[in-house]
């Protein structure tokens, strides 16, 4: 299937990259889902696959633009703000796309995200966003593990528990976070599947637990039917726009879906319902 469709997949990727390069400078926010950070993610992965320096340069240019646009007004939420941007930077460093010490380059992010004191008054999305970012930092930080485990995550977990109880919903990430914080050894190995970014080791790059099957065989057919390049409905973003579709196509070619750990379904609570008998 992949060998048969490889030329078509590559042609789609070339077209996607061209559109993103032409339009990337016109996005109105630096965020991951609808802004420039989603394009940064695509171009780093695409540059690694193609070995083309043009894409490396464009990814770096966009990343610098993202950093320049961050200010005190930038929201903390995951989809469009600091949590998603910082988590993506942590991912790119851990996967070797960027050479850096995230304790240094994310210092300002940490200060902003972890200085919140009025957690119970925050929105559910803000609380979840900080928790997601904290887990990413926990997986990569060399100096803040105790702070994250003992000071940052517990009040976030308590707030999520209370919010879930009052709204009769479930957040699948909560049991995982409790396991991390309550682990008696407090000596977690972040190179093992016990704790990994996005708390889903099935998508961990080069992991023996990896269960990558690739997208549906009908993926290319679905793309054609929905005319993803229609200028009237063009969506450049991640994960459902051209950037996300491009990374899905790359997964067909390189079998690396580790980027999917940046798609956070925990932003959508699950309604608790009784099971019919």
C-alpha positions as CSV (number, residue, x, y, z in Angstrom):
1,X,0.0,0.0,0.0
2,X,2.7,2.5,1.0
3,X,5.1,1.6,-1.8
4,X,2.2,1.8,-4.3
5,X,1.2,5.3,-3.1
6,X,4.6,6.7,-2.3
7,X,4.8,9.0,-5.4
8,X,1.3,10.3,-4.7
9,X,2.1,10.9,-1.0
10,X,5.3,12.8,-1.9
11,X,3.5,14.9,-4.4
12,X,0.9,15.8,-1.7
13,X,3.6,16.7,0.8
14,X,5.4,18.9,-1.8
15,X,2.1,20.7,-2.5
16,X,1.3,21.1,1.3
17,X,4.8,22.5,2.0
18,X,4.5,25.0,-0.8
19,X,1.2,26.3,0.4
20,X,2.4,26.5,4.0
21,X,5.5,28.4,3.0
22,X,3.5,30.9,1.0
23,X,0.9,31.4,3.7
24,X,2.7,30.8,6.9
25,X,3.7,34.4,7.4
26,X,0.1,35.5,7.4
27,X,-1.2,33.6,10.4
28,X,-2.5,35.8,13.2
29,X,-1.2,33.9,16.2
30,X,1.8,31.9,17.3
31,X,-0.1,29.0,18.8
32,X,0.1,25.2,18.1
33,X,-3.4,24.4,16.8
34,X,-4.2,27.4,14.7
35,X,-1.0,29.4,14.5
36,X,2.6,29.3,13.5
37,X,3.9,26.7,15.9
38,X,1.9,23.9,14.1
39,X,3.8,24.9,10.9
40,X,7.1,24.9,12.8
41,X,6.4,21.3,13.8
42,X,5.6,20.3,10.3
43,X,8.7,21.8,8.7
44,X,11.1,20.4,11.2
45,X,9.7,16.9,10.6
46,X,9.6,17.5,6.8
47,X,13.1,18.9,6.8
48,X,14.4,15.8,8.7
49,X,12.7,13.5,6.1
50,X,13.8,15.3,3.0
51,X,17.2,16.6,4.2
52,X,16.4,19.9,2.4
53,X,18.1,22.8,4.1
54,X,15.4,25.2,2.8
55,X,12.9,23.6,5.2
56,X,15.3,23.6,8.1
57,X,15.8,27.3,7.5
58,X,12.1,28.1,7.2
59,X,11.3,26.1,10.4
60,X,13.9,28.1,12.3
61,X,12.7,31.4,10.8
62,X,9.1,30.6,11.9
63,X,10.2,29.5,15.4
64,X,12.1,32.8,15.9
65,X,8.9,34.6,14.8
66,X,6.9,32.7,17.3
67,X,9.3,33.6,20.1
68,X,9.3,37.3,19.0
69,X,5.4,37.4,19.2
70,X,5.1,36.0,22.7
71,X,4.4,38.7,25.3
72,X,2.5,39.2,28.5
73,X,-0.8,39.1,26.7
74,X,-0.1,35.6,25.2
75,X,-2.7,33.2,26.7
76,X,-1.5,30.1,28.6
77,X,-3.9,27.7,26.9
78,X,-2.6,24.6,25.0
79,X,-4.3,25.1,21.7
80,X,-3.3,28.7,21.0
81,X,-1.0,29.8,23.8
82,X,2.1,29.1,25.8
83,X,1.4,25.6,26.9
84,X,1.2,24.2,23.4
85,X,4.2,26.3,22.1
86,X,6.3,25.2,25.1
87,X,5.3,21.5,24.8
88,X,6.2,21.5,21.1
89,X,9.6,23.0,21.8
90,X,10.2,20.3,24.4
91,X,9.2,17.6,21.9
92,X,11.4,19.0,19.2
93,X,14.4,19.1,21.5
94,X,13.8,15.6,22.9
95,X,13.5,14.2,19.3
96,X,16.7,15.8,18.3
97,X,15.3,18.4,15.8
98,X,16.6,21.3,17.9
99,X,19.8,21.2,20.0
100,X,19.2,23.1,23.2
101,X,18.7,22.8,27.0
102,X,15.0,23.2,27.6
103,X,15.7,24.2,31.2
104,X,17.3,27.3,29.6
105,X,15.1,28.1,26.6
106,X,11.9,27.4,28.4
107,X,12.8,29.3,31.6
108,X,10.4,32.2,30.8
109,X,7.6,29.7,30.0
110,X,8.2,27.9,33.3
111,X,8.1,31.1,35.2
112,X,4.8,32.1,33.6
113,X,3.1,28.7,33.7
114,X,4.2,27.6,37.2
115,X,3.7,30.9,39.0
116,X,-0.1,30.6,39.0
117,X,-1.5,30.7,42.5
118,X,-5.3,31.0,42.0
119,X,-5.7,27.5,40.5
120,X,-9.3,27.0,41.7
121,X,-10.4,30.2,40.0
122,X,-8.9,29.2,36.6
123,X,-10.9,27.7,33.7
124,X,-10.8,24.0,33.2
125,X,-9.0,24.4,29.9
126,X,-6.3,26.6,31.6
127,X,-5.8,24.0,34.4
128,X,-5.5,21.1,31.9
129,X,-3.2,23.2,29.7
130,X,-0.7,23.8,32.5
131,X,-0.9,20.1,33.5
132,X,0.0,19.0,30.0
133,X,2.9,21.4,29.8
134,X,4.1,20.3,33.3
135,X,4.1,16.6,32.1
136,X,6.2,17.6,29.0
137,X,8.6,19.5,31.2
138,X,8.7,16.6,33.7
139,X,9.8,14.4,30.9
140,X,12.6,16.7,29.9
141,X,13.7,18.9,32.8
142,X,16.9,18.2,34.6
143,X,16.3,20.4,37.6
144,X,12.6,20.9,38.2
145,X,11.3,17.3,38.8
146,X,10.7,17.8,42.6
147,X,9.1,21.2,42.1
148,X,6.7,19.7,39.4
149,X,5.9,16.6,41.4
150,X,5.5,18.2,44.8
151,X,4.3,21.7,44.2
152,X,2.9,22.1,40.7
153,X,0.9,19.0,39.8
154,X,-0.9,18.3,43.1
155,X,-3.0,21.5,43.2
156,X,-3.8,21.0,39.4
157,X,-5.0,17.4,40.1
158,X,-7.1,18.5,43.0
159,X,-8.7,21.3,40.9
160,X,-9.4,18.8,38.0
161,X,-10.9,16.3,40.5
162,X,-13.3,19.0,41.9
163,X,-14.2,20.3,38.4
164,X,-15.0,16.8,37.2
165,X,-17.1,16.0,40.2
166,X,-19.1,19.2,39.9
167,X,-19.7,18.7,36.1
168,X,-20.1,14.9,36.2
169,X,-17.4,14.3,33.6
170,X,-14.1,12.4,33.4
171,X,-10.7,13.6,32.3
172,X,-8.6,10.5,31.3
173,X,-5.4,12.2,32.2
174,X,-6.2,12.5,35.9
175,X,-5.5,8.9,36.9
176,X,-2.2,9.0,35.1
177,X,-1.2,12.2,36.8
178,X,-2.1,10.8,40.2
179,X,0.1,7.7,39.4
180,X,3.0,10.0,38.6
181,X,2.7,12.1,41.7
182,X,2.0,9.3,44.1
183,X,4.8,7.0,42.9
184,X,6.6,6.2,46.1
185,X,10.0,5.9,44.6
186,X,10.0,9.5,43.2
187,X,12.7,8.2,41.0
188,X,11.0,7.8,37.6
189,X,13.0,7.0,34.5
190,X,11.9,9.3,31.7
191,X,13.7,7.1,29.2
192,X,11.2,4.3,29.9
193,X,7.5,4.0,28.9
194,X,6.5,4.7,32.5
195,X,6.5,8.5,32.0
196,X,6.7,9.9,28.5
197,X,5.5,13.1,26.8
198,X,1.8,13.0,26.1
199,X,1.5,10.0,28.5
200,X,1.0,7.6,25.6
201,X,4.0,5.3,25.1
202,X,2.4,3.7,22.1
203,X,3.5,6.7,20.0
204,X,7.0,7.0,21.5
205,X,9.6,7.2,18.8
206,X,11.7,4.0,18.5
207,X,9.9,2.5,21.5
208,X,9.6,-1.3,21.6
209,X,6.0,-0.6,22.7
210,X,5.2,1.3,19.5
211,X,2.0,0.1,17.8
212,X,2.1,2.3,14.7
213,X,-0.2,0.9,12.0
214,X,-0.3,4.0,9.8
215,X,-3.4,5.9,8.7
216,X,-6.4,4.2,7.2
217,X,-5.8,2.8,3.7
218,X,-8.6,5.1,2.6
219,X,-6.8,8.2,3.8
220,X,-5.7,9.4,0.4
221,X,-9.2,8.7,-1.0
222,X,-10.7,10.8,1.8
223,X,-8.2,13.6,1.1
224,X,-9.2,13.7,-2.5
225,X,-13.0,13.6,-1.8
226,X,-12.7,16.5,0.7
227,X,-10.6,18.7,-1.6
228,X,-8.2,19.9,1.2
229,X,-6.6,22.4,-1.2
230,X,-9.8,24.3,-1.8
231,X,-8.8,28.0,-1.2
232,X,-12.2,28.8,0.1
233,X,-11.9,26.3,3.0
234,X,-8.1,26.2,3.3
235,X,-7.0,25.3,6.9
236,X,-3.3,25.6,7.5
237,X,-3.3,24.4,11.1
238,X,-2.6,21.4,13.3
239,X,-3.9,18.7,13.8
240,X,-6.8,18.9,11.4
241,X,-5.4,21.3,8.8
242,X,-2.7,21.0,6.2
243,X,0.1,20.9,8.8
244,X,-1.5,17.9,10.5
245,X,-2.4,16.2,7.3
246,X,1.2,16.6,6.1
247,X,2.5,15.0,9.3
248,X,0.0,12.1,8.8
249,X,1.4,11.6,5.3
250,X,4.9,11.7,6.6
251,X,4.0,8.9,9.0
252,X,3.0,6.8,6.0
253,X,6.6,7.2,4.8
254,X,8.8,7.1,7.9
255,X,6.5,5.2,10.4
256,X,7.2,7.8,13.1
257,X,4.0,9.0,14.7
258,X,5.6,10.4,17.9
259,X,4.2,13.8,17.0
260,X,0.7,12.6,17.8
261,X,1.6,12.9,21.5
262,X,1.1,16.6,20.9
263,X,-2.6,16.0,20.1
264,X,-4.3,16.3,23.5
265,X,-7.8,14.7,23.6
266,X,-7.9,15.4,27.3
267,X,-9.0,18.9,26.4
268,X,-12.4,17.3,25.8
269,X,-14.0,15.9,28.9
270,X,-15.9,12.7,28.7
271,X,-19.5,12.9,30.0
272,X,-20.2,10.3,32.8
273,X,-23.2,8.2,31.9
274,X,-24.7,5.2,33.5
275,X,-24.4,1.9,31.6
276,X,-27.8,0.7,30.4
277,X,-28.9,-2.7,31.8
